[in-house]
Amino acid sequence: MTIPLHHVEVERLLALAEAEKNRREELMPDEDSAIKMLFDAYTRLKDFGWRNIIYCPKDGSEFKALEAGSTGKHDCVYDGKWPDGSWWILTEGDMSPSHPVMFRKEPS
């Protein structure tokens, strides 16, 4: 079911998007500062137990995965023989191909 947005809601969403864009430009005014922030985020995520995706389980077991360009922590599996297999995000009984950058094995 589609619910149309009222023009006031659209304007509010556009204003929020513009404010977020301005915040990013302020935090990272140039490419070098954006790369530095990416490195800082990657390093900080390692503090929370995230690891480079190449070290993920390759036995078909599930793990959480992070993808560049997404804010989600996705359920994921690696299918196939390394390094020729593929990563798959698991969502509501479906699987989507993925290119994650980090993983973390969650407690059972």
VENTA-V350260 format. One record per backbone hydrogen bond with DSSP energy under -0.5 kcal/mol. CO is the residue of the C=O (numbers start at 1). NH is the residue of the N-H. E is the energy in kcal/mol with one decimal. If there is no record, write none. Layout:
BEGIN
CO,NH,E ; CO,NH,E
END
This chain:
BEGIN
2,4,-0.6 ; 6,9,-0.7 ; 6,10,-2.1 ; 7,11,-2.5 ; 8,12,-2.1 ; 9,13,-2.5 ; 10,14,-2.7 ; 11,15,-2.2 ; 12,16,-2.2 ; 13,17,-2.4 ; 14,18,-2.4 ; 15,19,-2.4 ; 16,20,-2.3 ; 17,21,-2.2 ; 18,22,-2.5 ; 19,23,-2.2 ; 20,24,-2.5 ; 21,25,-2.3 ; 22,26,-2.0 ; 23,27,-2.6 ; 24,28,-2.8 ; 30,34,-1.8 ; 31,35,-2.5 ; 32,36,-2.2 ; 33,37,-2.1 ; 34,38,-2.2 ; 35,39,-2.3 ; 36,40,-2.6 ; 37,41,-2.7 ; 38,42,-2.5 ; 39,43,-2.6 ; 40,44,-2.5 ; 41,45,-2.7 ; 42,46,-1.6 ; 43,47,-1.1 ; 44,48,-0.8 ; 45,48,-0.8 ; 45,50,-2.0 ; 46,49,-1.6 ; 51,103,-2.3 ; 52,55,-2.0 ; 53,56,-2.0 ; 63,76,-2.6 ; 64,104,-2.0 ; 65,74,-2.6 ; 66,101,-3.2 ; 66,102,-1.3 ; 67,70,-1.7 ; 72,74,-0.7 ; 74,65,-2.3 ; 75,90,-2.7 ; 76,63,-2.0 ; 77,79,-0.5 ; 77,88,-2.6 ; 79,86,-2.6 ; 81,84,-1.9 ; 86,79,-3.2 ; 87,98,-1.9 ; 88,77,-1.9 ; 89,91,-0.6 ; 89,96,-2.2 ; 91,94,-2.0 ; 94,91,-2.6 ; 96,89,-3.1 ; 98,87,-0.6 ; 101,53,-1.7 ; 102,66,-2.3 ; 103,51,-2.7 ; 104,64,-2.6 ; 104,106,-0.5
END
